[in-house]
């Protein structure tokens, strides 16, 4: 059941959510549904939709029906690790997941989730993904999922490009890329151009801001990608894309 789709503005939604405020933040709970049913999750790491199993419910299902065992997946903008766990299960023991996250607080939760679930096929990369190898400024957002590369920020982080890592053999080429990085999507895609041209990974892309969305779509189309909306809206109106 997609609990997250029940509006918090409705009386029913408010009643459903009321008990959740009393769950201690450090509680370790089982994820209730979906491919990750039974996996362990730290309640206070983010919103309750994660352990309820309803976070981005349709997107979870699409990814679960797409990713094959024995493949390589990049989770770019991994946050606290929900999709990293999902990728880990889908690629299986013969596959590999590389999880990119620049925020130390998020990375700490991500690594705890890997530890408590005894995950061994994931490598974490403490870095932001963009179009060059350097150091950049990172600004924390209103919540843990909205931090971003910025001209002026709260701290500095390492910045990497996918092409540099793949071309130098530091990482294997990906079969799948999930990218959700709060407005830096076009820079990250530009920094992966050679990898996209040569290996054609399937991309699950969340875009932020209209101009970034348009730039990403044009860039991917020029590389021969077919774009599909993940939420039924027209490509020009959606912010969730699957690129094949």
Order of alpha helices (4+ residues) and beta strands (2+ residues): alpha-beta-beta-alpha-alpha-beta-alpha-beta-alpha-beta-beta-beta-beta-beta-alpha-beta-alpha-alpha-beta-alpha-beta-beta
